[in-house]
Amino acid sequence: MQRIRIGNDLSVSISIYNNGAIYDLTGKTVKLYLISPVSKTLITPTINSNNISFVFPGSDQKVCGEYNVEIEITSGSNKNTLDSCEGFKLVDRSCKIGGDDGEFEVSSIQLDFEA
């Protein structure tokens, strides 16, 4: 699980597949929830084919801990729910960052400081 310093803008990208094939989300209703240690927040994502992306601004990050997503996909009367078990973790110190991407890609700007 990737560990990221709280307070950094995060770009999150999730690709959806069904049995290894691209699952096109065009024309479907997609609801994405960001699940923090203390809340579940509805996010408005950008959808492009099978890719769901959103930005989690540093100014909105209030709690350190593990974050996951839950995605509801509705097509007609059919609804499917997906979720992640290893999203990313916000940490309180830069010395704690690292790790690998979990079940989706998370990017942030890395800054190196010199004394």
MMTF fields as JSON, N, C-alpha, C and O atoms, coordinates in Angstrom:
{
  "mmtfVersion": "1.0.0",
  "mmtfProducer": "UNKNOWN",
  "numBonds": 459,
  "numAtoms": 460,
  "numGroups": 115,
  "numChains": 1,
  "numModels": 1,
  "chainsPerModel": [1],
  "groupsPerChain": [115],
  "chainIdList": ["A"],
  "bondAtomList": [4, 2, 8, 6, 12, 10, 16, 14, 20, 18, 24, 22, 28, 26, 32, 30, 36, 34, 40, 38, 44, 42, 48, 46, 52, 50, 56, 54, 60, 58, 64, 62, 68, 66, 72, 70, 76, 74, 80, 78, 84, 82, 88, 86, 92, 90, 96, 94, 100, 98, 104, 102, 108, 106, 112, 110, 116, 114, 120, 118, 124, 122, 128, 126, 132, 130, 136, 134, 140, 138, 144, 142, 148, 146, 152, 150, 156, 154, 160, 158, 164, 162, 168, 166, 172, 170, 176, 174, 180, 178, 184, 182, 188, 186, 192, 190, 196, 194, 200, 198, 204, 202, 208, 206, 212, 210, 216, 214, 220, 218, 224, 222, 228, 226, 232, 230, 236, 234, 240, 238, 244, 242, 248, 246, 252, 250, 256, 254, 260, 258, 264, 262, 268, 266, 272, 270, 276, 274, 280, 278, 284, 282, 288, 286, 292, 290, 296, 294, 300, 298, 304, 302, 308, 306, 312, 310, 316, 314, 320, 318, 324, 322, 328, 326, 332, 330, 336, 334, 340, 338, 344, 342, 348, 346, 352, 350, 356, 354, 360, 358, 364, 362, 368, 366, 372, 370, 376, 374, 380, 378, 384, 382, 388, 386, 392, 390, 396, 394, 400, 398, 404, 402, 408, 406, 412, 410, 416, 414, 420, 418, 424, 422, 428, 426, 432, 430, 436, 434, 440, 438, 444, 442, 448, 446, 452, 450, 456, 454],
  "bondOrderList": [1, 1, 1, 1, 1, 1, 1, 1, 1, 1, 1, 1, 1, 1, 1, 1, 1, 1, 1, 1, 1, 1, 1, 1, 1, 1, 1, 1, 1, 1, 1, 1, 1, 1, 1, 1, 1, 1, 1, 1, 1, 1, 1, 1, 1, 1, 1, 1, 1, 1, 1, 1, 1, 1, 1, 1, 1, 1, 1, 1, 1, 1, 1, 1, 1, 1, 1, 1, 1, 1, 1, 1, 1, 1, 1, 1, 1, 1, 1, 1, 1, 1, 1, 1, 1, 1, 1, 1, 1, 1, 1, 1, 1, 1, 1, 1, 1, 1, 1, 1, 1, 1, 1, 1, 1, 1, 1, 1, 1, 1, 1, 1, 1, 1],
  "groupList": [{"groupName": "MET", "atomNameList": ["N", "CA", "C", "O"], "elementList": ["N", "C", "C", "O"], "formalChargeList": [0, 0, 0, 0], "bondAtomList": [1, 0, 2, 1, 3, 2], "bondOrderList": [1, 1, 2], "singleLetterCode": "M", "chemCompType": "L-PEPTIDE LINKING"}, {"groupName": "GLN", "atomNameList": ["N", "CA", "C", "O"], "elementList": ["N", "C", "C", "O"], "formalChargeList": [0, 0, 0, 0], "bondAtomList": [1, 0, 2, 1, 3, 2], "bondOrderList": [1, 1, 2], "singleLetterCode": "Q", "chemCompType": "L-PEPTIDE LINKING"}, {"groupName": "ARG", "atomNameList": ["N", "CA", "C", "O"], "elementList": ["N", "C", "C", "O"], "formalChargeList": [0, 0, 0, 0], "bondAtomList": [1, 0, 2, 1, 3, 2], "bondOrderList": [1, 1, 2], "singleLetterCode": "R", "chemCompType": "L-PEPTIDE LINKING"}, {"groupName": "ILE", "atomNameList": ["N", "CA", "C", "O"], "elementList": ["N", "C", "C", "O"], "formalChargeList": [0, 0, 0, 0], "bondAtomList": [1, 0, 2, 1, 3, 2], "bondOrderList": [1, 1, 2], "singleLetterCode": "I", "chemCompType": "L-PEPTIDE LINKING"}, {"groupName": "GLY", "atomNameList": ["N", "CA", "C", "O"], "elementList": ["N", "C", "C", "O"], "formalChargeList": [0, 0, 0, 0], "bondAtomList": [1, 0, 2, 1, 3, 2], "bondOrderList": [1, 1, 2], "singleLetterCode": "G", "chemCompType": "PEPTIDE LINKING"}, {"groupName": "ASN", "atomNameList": ["N", "CA", "C", "O"], "elementList": ["N", "C", "C", "O"], "formalChargeList": [0, 0, 0, 0], "bondAtomList": [1, 0, 2, 1, 3, 2], "bondOrderList": [1, 1, 2], "singleLetterCode": "N", "chemCompType": "L-PEPTIDE LINKING"}, {"groupName": "ASP", "atomNameList": ["N", "CA", "C", "O"], "elementList": ["N", "C", "C", "O"], "formalChargeList": [0, 0, 0, 0], "bondAtomList": [1, 0, 2, 1, 3, 2], "bondOrderList": [1, 1, 2], "singleLetterCode": "D", "chemCompType": "L-PEPTIDE LINKING"}, {"groupName": "LEU", "atomNameList": ["N", "CA", "C", "O"], "elementList": ["N", "C", "C", "O"], "formalChargeList": [0, 0, 0, 0], "bondAtomList": [1, 0, 2, 1, 3, 2], "bondOrderList": [1, 1, 2], "singleLetterCode": "L", "chemCompType": "L-PEPTIDE LINKING"}, {"groupName": "SER", "atomNameList": ["N", "CA", "C", "O"], "elementList": ["N", "C", "C", "O"], "formalChargeList": [0, 0, 0, 0], "bondAtomList": [1, 0, 2, 1, 3, 2], "bondOrderList": [1, 1, 2], "singleLetterCode": "S", "chemCompType": "L-PEPTIDE LINKING"}, {"groupName": "VAL", "atomNameList": ["N", "CA", "C", "O"], "elementList": ["N", "C", "C", "O"], "formalChargeList": [0, 0, 0, 0], "bondAtomList": [1, 0, 2, 1, 3, 2], "bondOrderList": [1, 1, 2], "singleLetterCode": "V", "chemCompType": "L-PEPTIDE LINKING"}, {"groupName": "TYR", "atomNameList": ["N", "CA", "C", "O"], "elementList": ["N", "C", "C", "O"], "formalChargeList": [0, 0, 0, 0], "bondAtomList": [1, 0, 2, 1, 3, 2], "bondOrderList": [1, 1, 2], "singleLetterCode": "Y", "chemCompType": "L-PEPTIDE LINKING"}, {"groupName": "ALA", "atomNameList": ["N", "CA", "C", "O"], "elementList": ["N", "C", "C", "O"], "formalChargeList": [0, 0, 0, 0], "bondAtomList": [1, 0, 2, 1, 3, 2], "bondOrderList": [1, 1, 2], "singleLetterCode": "A", "chemCompType": "L-PEPTIDE LINKING"}, {"groupName": "THR", "atomNameList": ["N", "CA", "C", "O"], "elementList": ["N", "C", "C", "O"], "formalChargeList": [0, 0, 0, 0], "bondAtomList": [1, 0, 2, 1, 3, 2], "bondOrderList": [1, 1, 2], "singleLetterCode": "T", "chemCompType": "L-PEPTIDE LINKING"}, {"groupName": "LYS", "atomNameList": ["N", "CA", "C", "O"], "elementList": ["N", "C", "C", "O"], "formalChargeList": [0, 0, 0, 0], "bondAtomList": [1, 0, 2, 1, 3, 2], "bondOrderList": [1, 1, 2], "singleLetterCode": "K", "chemCompType": "L-PEPTIDE LINKING"}, {"groupName": "PRO", "atomNameList": ["N", "CA", "C", "O"], "elementList": ["N", "C", "C", "O"], "formalChargeList": [0, 0, 0, 0], "bondAtomList": [1, 0, 2, 1, 3, 2], "bondOrderList": [1, 1, 2], "singleLetterCode": "P", "chemCompType": "L-PEPTIDE LINKING"}, {"groupName": "PHE", "atomNameList": ["N", "CA", "C", "O"], "elementList": ["N", "C", "C", "O"], "formalChargeList": [0, 0, 0, 0], "bondAtomList": [1, 0, 2, 1, 3, 2], "bondOrderList": [1, 1, 2], "singleLetterCode": "F", "chemCompType": "L-PEPTIDE LINKING"}, {"groupName": "CYS", "atomNameList": ["N", "CA", "C", "O"], "elementList": ["N", "C", "C", "O"], "formalChargeList": [0, 0, 0, 0], "bondAtomList": [1, 0, 2, 1, 3, 2], "bondOrderList": [1, 1, 2], "singleLetterCode": "C", "chemCompType": "L-PEPTIDE LINKING"}, {"groupName": "GLU", "atomNameList": ["N", "CA", "C", "O"], "elementList": ["N", "C", "C", "O"], "formalChargeList": [0, 0, 0, 0], "bondAtomList": [1, 0, 2, 1, 3, 2], "bondOrderList": [1, 1, 2], "singleLetterCode": "E", "chemCompType": "L-PEPTIDE LINKING"}],
  "groupTypeList": [0, 1, 2, 3, 2, 3, 4, 5, 6, 7, 8, 9, 8, 3, 8, 3, 10, 5, 5, 4, 11, 3, 10, 6, 7, 12, 4, 13, 12, 9, 13, 7, 10, 7, 3, 8, 14, 9, 8, 13, 12, 7, 3, 12, 14, 12, 3, 5, 8, 5, 5, 3, 8, 15, 9, 15, 14, 4, 8, 6, 1, 13, 9, 16, 4, 17, 10, 5, 9, 17, 3, 17, 3, 12, 8, 4, 8, 5, 13, 5, 12, 7, 6, 8, 16, 17, 4, 15, 13, 7, 9, 6, 2, 8, 16, 13, 3, 4, 4, 6, 6, 4, 17, 15, 17, 9, 8, 8, 3, 1, 7, 6, 15, 17, 11],
  "groupIdList": [1, 2, 3, 4, 5, 6, 7, 8, 9, 10, 11, 12, 13, 14, 15, 16, 17, 18, 19, 20, 21, 22, 23, 24, 25, 26, 27, 28, 29, 30, 31, 32, 33, 34, 35, 36, 37, 38, 39, 40, 41, 42, 43, 44, 45, 46, 47, 48, 49, 50, 51, 52, 53, 54, 55, 56, 57, 58, 59, 60, 61, 62, 63, 64, 65, 66, 67, 68, 69, 70, 71, 72, 73, 74, 75, 76, 77, 78, 79, 80, 81, 82, 83, 84, 85, 86, 87, 88, 89, 90, 91, 92, 93, 94, 95, 96, 97, 98, 99, 100, 101, 102, 103, 104, 105, 106, 107, 108, 109, 110, 111, 112, 113, 114, 115],
  "secStructList": [7, 3, 3, 3, 3, 6, 6, 1, 7, 3, 3, 3, 3, 3, 3, 7, 3, 3, 6, 6, 3, 3, 7, 7, 7, 6, 6, 1, 3, 3, 3, 3, 3, 3, 3, 7, 1, 1, 7, 3, 3, 3, 3, 7, 7, 3, 3, 3, 6, 6, 3, 3, 3, 3, 3, 3, 7, 4, 4, 4, 7, 7, 7, 7, 3, 3, 3, 3, 3, 3, 3, 3, 3, 3, 3, 6, 6, 3, 3, 3, 3, 3, 3, 7, 1, 1, 7, 3, 3, 3, 3, 1, 1, 4, 4, 4, 7, 5, 7, 7, 7, 7, 1, 1, 3, 3, 3, 7, 7, 7, 7, 7, 7, 7, 7],
  "xCoordList": [0.851, 0.0, 0.892, 1.861, 0.543, 1.326, 1.011, -0.151, 2.068, 1.928, 2.295, 3.372, 1.383, 1.529, 1.367, 0.511, 2.194, 2.144, 0.819, 0.471, 0.084, -1.168, -0.907, 0.135, -1.86, -1.741, -1.285, -1.211, -0.978, -0.579, -1.776, -2.542, -1.943, -2.99, -2.694, -1.566, -3.706, -3.539, -4.385, -5.564, -3.778, -4.511, -4.701, -3.729, -5.95, -6.275, -6.87, -7.75, -6.383, -6.859, -7.167, -6.351, -8.371, -8.829, -9.313, -10.149, -8.801, -9.256, -10.134, -9.803, -11.255, -12.23, -12.167, -12.224, -12.048, -12.011, -13.028, -13.362, -13.511, -14.419, -13.818, -13.788, -13.341, -12.672, -11.514, -11.321, -10.741, -9.569, -9.843, -8.903, -11.116, -11.48, -11.878, -12.463, -11.557, -11.939, -13.453, -14.206, -13.89, -15.313, -15.67, -15.4, -16.278, -16.596, -17.729, -18.797, -17.486, -18.463, -19.354, -20.218, -19.142, -19.934, -21.421, -21.824, -22.233, -23.676, -24.146, -25.348, -23.235, -23.599, -23.538, -22.806, -24.299, -24.246, -23.189, -23.248, -22.218, -21.123, -21.121, -21.068, -21.178, -21.025, -19.754, -19.54, -18.914, -17.659, -17.632, -17.891, -17.319, -17.218, -15.776, -15.166, -15.244, -13.932, -14.185, -14.87, -13.625, -13.855, -12.592, -11.532, -12.73, -11.619, -11.801, -12.785, -10.871, -11.059, -12.305, -12.756, -12.868, -13.996, -15.225, -16.255, -15.146, -16.3, -16.332, -15.374, -17.471, -17.677, -18.222, -19.332, -17.433, -17.762, -18.0, -17.186, -19.124, -19.417, -18.507, -18.441, -17.801, -16.853, -17.394, -17.982, -17.196, -17.566, -16.332, -15.422, -16.291, -15.107, -15.227, -16.29, -14.124, -14.097, -14.08, -13.308, -14.933, -15.043, -14.567, -14.986, -13.691, -13.23, -13.08, -12.123, -14.022, -14.043, -14.094, -15.118, -13.003, -12.989, -12.207, -11.936, -11.842, -11.02, -11.851, -12.605, -11.694, -12.326, -11.195, -10.283, -11.253, -10.197, -10.807, -11.897, -10.075, -10.491, -9.281, -8.25, -9.42, -8.375, -8.863, -9.997, -7.992, -8.267, -7.369, -6.204, -7.914, -7.085, -6.505, -7.161, -5.284, -4.644, -5.441, -5.439, -6.126, -6.925, -8.128, -8.673, -8.552, -9.682, -9.244, -10.091, -7.96, -7.443, -7.329, -6.516, -8.147, -8.205, -7.69, -7.318, -7.665, -7.358, -6.322, -6.444, -5.304, -4.352, -4.991, -5.907, -4.5, -5.015, -5.261, -4.929, -5.849, -6.103, -7.354, -8.371, -7.246, -8.352, -8.626, -7.704, -9.9, -10.318, -11.437, -11.945, -11.824, -12.934, -14.003, -13.729, -15.23, -16.351, -16.991, -17.245, -17.249, -17.795, -19.089, -19.128, -20.151, -21.438, -21.623, -21.574, -21.834, -22.06, -23.468, -23.8, -24.305, -25.686, -25.895, -25.552, -26.464, -26.824, -28.238, -28.462, -29.192, -30.592, -31.008, -30.863, -31.526, -31.94, -30.869, -31.085, -29.706, -28.619, -27.639, -27.19, -27.304, -26.33, -25.251, -25.538, -23.997, -22.85, -22.039, -21.905, -21.5, -20.677, -19.298, -19.161, -18.278, -16.878, -16.262, -16.71, -15.246, -14.527, -13.07, -12.693, -12.267, -10.853, -10.59, -11.28, -9.587, -9.181, -7.839, -7.514, -7.061, -5.771, -5.613, -4.974, -6.2, -6.119, -4.796, -3.792, -4.804, -3.585, -3.716, -4.797, -2.595, -2.585, -1.985, -0.895, -2.7, -2.15, -1.379, -1.87, -0.164, 0.692, 1.03, 0.912, 1.451, 1.661, 3.078, 3.308, 4.015, 5.407, 5.967, 5.661, 6.79, 7.404, 8.306, 8.452, 8.912, 9.795, 9.037, 9.661, 7.706, 6.893, 6.353, 5.674, 6.64, 6.087, 6.786, 7.886, 6.148, 6.739, 5.699, 4.496, 6.173, 5.274, 4.909, 5.313, 4.153, 3.731, 2.264, 1.515, 1.849, 0.436, -0.333, 0.13, -1.505, -2.379, -3.168, -2.598, -4.466, -5.34, -5.628, -6.302, -5.127, -5.259, -4.093, -3.337, -3.954, -2.796, -3.089, -4.127, -2.152, -2.251, -0.958, 0.129, -1.073, 0.11, 0.072, -0.986, 1.227, 1.363, 2.708, 3.585, 2.853, 4.127, 5.082, 4.75, 6.259, 7.27, 8.257, 8.761, 8.527, 9.485, 10.644, 10.436, 11.859, 13.039, 13.542, 13.698, 13.791, 14.271, 15.745, 16.175, 16.493, 17.901, 18.1, 17.563, 18.884, 19.138, 20.283, 20.652],
  "yCoordList": [-1.179, 0.0, 1.236, 1.326, 2.178, 3.395, 4.307, 4.531, 4.827, 5.755, 7.147, 7.352, 8.102, 9.441, 10.459, 10.308, 11.497, 12.564, 13.317, 13.784, 13.438, 14.184, 15.637, 16.204, 16.225, 17.622, 17.814, 18.949, 16.735, 16.817, 16.507, 15.588, 17.269, 16.963, 15.596, 15.325, 14.742, 13.391, 13.203, 13.556, 12.647, 12.249, 10.745, 9.994, 10.305, 8.893, 8.396, 9.038, 7.248, 6.658, 5.187, 4.444, 4.778, 3.405, 2.883, 3.516, 1.745, 1.115, -0.076, -0.874, -0.193, -1.253, -2.309, -1.995, -3.57, -4.705, -5.745, -5.835, -6.523, -7.63, -8.88, -9.008, -9.797, -11.017, -10.694, -11.376, -9.655, -9.28, -8.375, -7.863, -8.162, -7.302, -5.915, -5.779, -4.896, -3.533, -3.466, -3.953, -2.864, -2.709, -1.252, -0.39, -0.968, 0.392, 0.948, 0.344, 2.091, 2.716, 3.737, 4.351, 3.915, 4.877, 4.538, 3.394, 5.55, 5.359, 4.766, 4.588, 4.459, 3.884, 4.978, 5.957, 4.804, 5.721, 5.201, 4.055, 6.061, 5.662, 6.567, 7.791, 5.96, 6.688, 6.183, 4.976, 7.111, 6.759, 7.361, 8.55, 6.532, 6.977, 6.799, 5.754, 7.823, 7.728, 7.419, 8.168, 6.305, 5.848, 6.103, 5.537, 6.963, 7.293, 6.533, 5.811, 6.68, 6.017, 6.483, 5.802, 7.648, 8.189, 8.544, 8.915, 8.442, 8.857, 8.173, 7.526, 8.343, 7.849, 9.029, 9.494, 9.525, 10.753, 10.47, 9.814, 10.968, 10.849, 11.807, 12.996, 11.278, 12.042, 12.101, 11.134, 13.231, 13.336, 13.037, 13.862, 11.859, 11.475, 11.892, 12.308, 11.77, 11.888, 10.471, 9.634, 10.194, 8.857, 8.921, 9.796, 7.992, 7.882, 6.394, 5.756, 5.85, 4.425, 3.591, 3.581, 2.891, 2.066, 2.718, 2.076, 3.992, 4.676, 5.665, 6.469, 5.586, 6.514, 7.277, 6.67, 8.598, 9.375, 10.528, 11.012, 10.95, 12.09, 12.648, 11.986, 13.875, 14.52, 14.62, 15.02, 14.253, 14.38, 15.514, 15.287, 16.75, 17.903, 17.793, 17.303, 18.249, 18.246, 19.02, 18.67, 20.077, 20.89, 20.128, 20.52, 19.043, 18.233, 17.067, 16.37, 16.85, 15.719, 16.119, 16.969, 15.5, 15.881, 14.801, 15.101, 13.526, 12.412, 11.494, 11.127, 11.125, 10.113, 8.734, 8.539, 7.784, 6.421, 5.866, 6.498, 4.671, 3.988, 4.536, 4.797, 4.702, 5.179, 4.142, 3.559, 3.924, 3.0, 3.635, 4.695, 2.987, 3.476, 2.393, 1.196, 2.865, 1.995, 2.594, 3.797, 1.76, 2.22, 1.48, 0.25, 2.234, 1.665, 1.957, 3.113, 0.917, 1.058, 0.571, -0.583, 1.459, 1.115, 1.243, 2.254, 0.196, 0.18, -0.375, -1.564, 0.495, 0.062, -0.291, 0.523, -1.5, -1.927, -2.754, -3.234, -2.921, -3.708, -2.805, -1.795, -3.175, -2.42, -3.367, -4.441, -2.946, -3.694, -2.783, -1.589, -3.348, -2.588, -3.224, -4.435, -2.378, -2.792, -2.012, -0.91, -2.57, -1.801, -2.226, -3.256, -1.419, -1.744, -2.158, -1.726, -2.996, -3.41, -2.794, -2.688, -2.388, -1.758, -0.556, -0.636, 0.566, 1.783, 2.498, 2.189, 3.441, 4.17, 4.61, 4.563, 5.037, 5.447, 6.845, 7.094, 7.76, 9.08, 9.017, 8.494, 9.561, 9.56, 10.998, 11.915, 11.181, 12.518, 13.073, 14.25, 12.273, 12.72, 12.246, 11.147, 13.089, 12.744, 11.52, 10.782, 11.293, 10.142, 8.808, 7.749, 8.848, 7.632, 7.272, 6.255, 8.095, 7.826, 6.647, 6.269, 6.067, 4.953, 3.898, 4.152, 2.717, 1.611, 1.586, 2.456, 0.593, 0.402, 0.75, 0.766, 1.037, 1.246, 0.023, -1.108, 0.254, -0.843, -1.317, -1.728, -1.258, -1.766, -0.728, -1.033, 0.503, 1.532, 2.493, 2.455, 3.361, 4.244, 5.567, 6.189, 5.985, 7.263, 8.016, 7.47, 9.279, 10.095, 11.359, 11.953, 11.758, 13.048, 13.624, 12.915, 14.91, 15.562, 15.3, 15.543, 14.807, 14.554, 15.72, 16.108, 16.268, 17.348, 16.888, 16.24, 17.219, 16.911, 18.211, 19.21, 18.195, 19.395, 19.213, 18.138, 20.273, 20.249, 21.296, 22.4, 20.935, 21.874, 22.776, 23.64],
  "zCoordList": [0.0, 0.0, 0.0, 0.754, -0.858, -0.939, 0.24, 0.579, 0.856, 1.966, 1.46, 0.901, 1.663, 1.101, 2.216, 3.087, 2.183, 3.186, 3.068, 1.984, 4.164, 4.18, 3.784, 4.112, 3.081, 2.676, 1.237, 0.767, 0.53, -0.877, -1.761, -1.47, -2.846, -3.817, -4.431, -4.843, -4.49, -5.025, -6.273, -6.293, -7.315, -8.514, -8.435, -8.347, -8.468, -8.326, -9.636, -10.21, -10.107, -11.357, -11.125, -10.582, -11.552, -11.364, -12.709, -13.354, -13.135, -14.378, -14.042, -13.165, -14.744, -14.471, -15.583, -16.772, -15.155, -16.081, -15.632, -14.451, -16.583, -16.29, -16.919, -18.143, -16.09, -16.569, -17.504, -18.51, -17.179, -17.955, -19.137, -19.746, -19.483, -20.614, -20.109, -19.034, -20.893, -20.547, -20.368, -21.211, -19.272, -18.995, -19.251, -18.414, -20.408, -20.816, -19.955, -19.849, -19.352, -18.46, -19.168, -18.543, -20.472, -21.239, -21.132, -21.343, -20.801, -20.7, -19.389, -19.19, -18.498, -17.199, -16.125, -16.268, -15.073, -13.94, -12.974, -12.53, -12.652, -11.774, -10.543, -10.664, -9.368, -8.105, -7.447, -7.332, -7.016, -6.373, -4.977, -4.794, -4.003, -2.615, -2.146, -2.369, -1.501, -0.864, 0.601, 1.298, 1.061, 2.424, 3.25, 2.984, 4.249, 5.141, 6.448, 6.606, 7.387, 8.677, 9.437, 10.357, 9.056, 9.817, 8.98, 9.544, 7.644, 6.844, 5.482, 5.059, 4.812, 3.452, 2.653, 2.912, 1.664, 0.952, -0.523, -1.172, -1.056, -2.474, -3.243, -2.93, -4.256, -5.072, -6.5, -6.985, -7.168, -8.578, -9.422, -9.499, -10.058, -10.833, -12.303, -12.762, -13.017, -14.471, -15.016, -14.549, -16.007, -16.598, -18.043, -18.801, -18.423, -19.806, -20.119, -19.679, -20.874, -21.225, -19.945, -19.263, -19.607, -18.39, -17.256, -16.241, -17.422, -16.432, -15.618, -16.165, -14.306, -13.37, -12.692, -12.132, -12.739, -12.091, -11.297, -11.603, -10.271, -9.466, -8.745, -8.625, -8.268, -7.484, -6.044, -5.782, -5.127, -3.695, -3.198, -2.875, -3.137, -2.778, -1.375, -0.457, -1.222, 0.089, 1.123, 2.303, 0.681, 1.605, 2.164, 3.196, 1.5, 1.967, 2.855, 3.414, 2.99, 3.755, 5.228, 5.592, 6.057, 7.472, 8.42, 9.554, 7.958, 8.85, 8.211, 7.042, 8.982, 8.523, 8.657, 9.456, 7.871, 7.942, 6.561, 5.558, 6.509, 5.244, 4.57, 5.212, 3.252, 2.424, 1.345, 0.776, 1.075, 0.03, -0.765, -0.4, -1.854, -2.656, -2.775, -2.688, -2.979, -3.299, -4.541, -4.594, -5.537, -6.808, -7.091, -7.069, -7.356, -7.76, -9.245, -9.666, -10.032, -11.47, -11.771, -11.502, -12.336, -12.658, -14.156, -14.768, -14.729, -16.149, -16.242, -16.017, -16.577, -16.57, -15.157, -14.244, -14.964, -13.625, -12.917, -11.804, -13.569, -12.971, -12.24, -12.782, -10.993, -10.207, -9.709, -9.181, -9.889, -9.383, -8.477, -8.744, -7.409, -6.483, -6.401, -6.23, -6.528, -6.419, -5.27, -4.955, -4.649, -3.643, -3.612, -4.169, -2.955, -2.81, -1.379, -0.456, -1.204, 0.138, 0.519, 1.702, -0.481, -0.229, -1.137, -2.186, -0.726, -1.513, -1.279, -1.92, -0.369, -0.002, 1.445, 2.031, 2.01, 3.408, 3.501, 2.985, 4.163, 4.432, 5.746, 6.746, 5.724, 6.911, 7.296, 6.482, 8.545, 9.077, 8.894, 9.174, 8.44, 8.3, 6.969, 6.507, 6.362, 5.077, 5.177, 4.202, 6.338, 6.5, 6.47, 6.402, 6.519, 6.516, 5.139, 4.996, 4.107, 2.781, 2.124, 2.526, 1.111, 0.367, 0.073, 0.142, -0.257, -0.57, -2.043, -2.814, -2.416, -3.797, -3.942, -2.964, -5.21, -5.481, -5.021, -5.173, -4.46, -4.056, -5.257, -6.268, -5.142, -6.199, -7.269, -8.253, -7.097, -8.11, -7.987, -7.016, -8.991, -9.059, -8.36, -8.585, -7.506, -6.809, -7.057, -6.871, -7.478, -7.754, -6.927, -6.717, -6.468, -5.796, -6.198, -6.693, -5.978, -6.295, -5.137, -3.977, -5.463, -4.441, -4.443, -5.497, -3.288, -3.159, -2.288, -1.262, -2.693, -1.896, -1.294, -1.996, -0.008, 0.683, 1.038, 1.457, 0.86, 1.256, 2.329, 2.247, 3.347, 4.44, 4.091, 4.886]
}
